Amino acid sequence: MKSKLNPLFYSIHILLFLLCKKEMKLRSILITALLFLLEYGVFSVGTDGLSAFVMDEDAVTLHTNVETKQQEDIKWYFDDTRIAQISGDLSYICTDVNCIKSTERFRDRLKLDHQTGSLTIMNTREPDSGDYELKIISIRKSSEKTFSVTVYDVPAAERDEMKRKSVKEGESVTLDPGVMKTPNYLMTWYLNGICIAEICEEPRMICTDVQCNNGTDRFRDRLNLDHQTGSLTIMNIRNTDSGLYKLQISSNRFTIKRSFSVTVSVSGLSAGEIAGICAAILLIAASVCGFYFYKRRVKRKDTRTQHNDQVNGVYNLSPDQNDVPLMDVAHERSSNHTNALVMNTSNDSSSNHTDALVMNTSNDSSSNHIDALVMNTSNDSSSNHIEIEPAAASEI
């Protein structure tokens, strides 16, 4: 037995068909339209109470609203194939491949409630969309009911943005349920299996943290629950607030469960900022080292050049071997180069003795040479004698 679906259901199917067929520009427009529908309650329980619209990775439970022990058999069918069954005395229970050997469509993603026979589809996927038929067999009567489930394959980027949050300590984060709250919904937020917030219109009930569980004061007035959408905001978030937050949206026909991952990092520099600072430090260090070695190389080059100039200067300042530099001791001035000429015109046997004193003002050990020209005009055998003595500058 098929249920009559409202026009909005068909409109969504048309949008999804176009979404798969059209080019990127139109696709982005259609995604925006789907997100608009998401905001206004399409991904929720339908107005007929038998239509559920969920997202990938959600879990949806189809309620029987009966007790197993009062029935003989409860059977579930999908595409006319039996996917789950439970007997009233619990003597026979099967799901998926355990019911029919050739059927392994859900691969351990089905779960039966032993008390009510309600069917839960975990980690929903787009191929799970369709009509699920419930058959309840009892001694007095039998009944049938059809649930329509539509699973939307929201792009991974959109889904991650909604379901996975990364924040720093001290910031605020808002978890959006993605449905429009209706009067018959009960929306409950859990962390580590503990109820931290709950809202329901009929009867009206709103609570957060310690108001929901006496003795639980983990957040200490840091939670804010939006009365219109059911969104949960965590203010001044701490590292200990990291974890898997679960939202349960319940009605008398369906229960939708959605998970939100929240990661809180310690305040301070991010990994990217730290890497950038390290790179800058290395660059500065490399520049300083390069400049240091460049200056050292230039200094060595200048030292070599200066040394060569000094050596060349000493060689250029060395006088010719034929020149005799004479130093005027009194005035400490260099005299003009001259030749020492000694003439002996005496006729006697005594010899003239002349000493030539030569000053060496050079720093090296080389001495200046003097050529002495001696002219002898006497007739005797006596000779003139010239002695040349080098004198160091220190002796002057």
Buried (B, 14 or more C-beta within 10 A) or exposed (E): EEBEBEEBBEEBEEBBEBBEEEEEEEBEEBBEBBBEBBBEBBBBBBEEBBBBBBBBBBBBBBBBEBEBEEBEBBBBBBEEEBBBBBBBEEEEBBBBBBBEEEBEBBEEBBBBBEEBBBBBBBEBBEEBBEBBBBBBBBEEEEEEBBBBBBBBBBBEEBBEEBBEBEBBBEEEBEBBBBBBBBEBBBBBBBBEEEBBBBBBBEEEEEBBBBBBBEEBEBBEEBBBBBEEBBBBBBBEBBEEBBEEBBBBBBBEBBBBBBBBEBEBBEEEEEEEEEEEEEEEEEEEEEEEEEEEEEEEEEEEEEEEEEEEEEEEEEEEEEEEEEBBBBBEEEEEEEEEEEEBEBEBEBEEEEBBEBEBBBBBEBEEEEEBBBEBEBEBEBEEEBEBEBEBEBBEEEEE
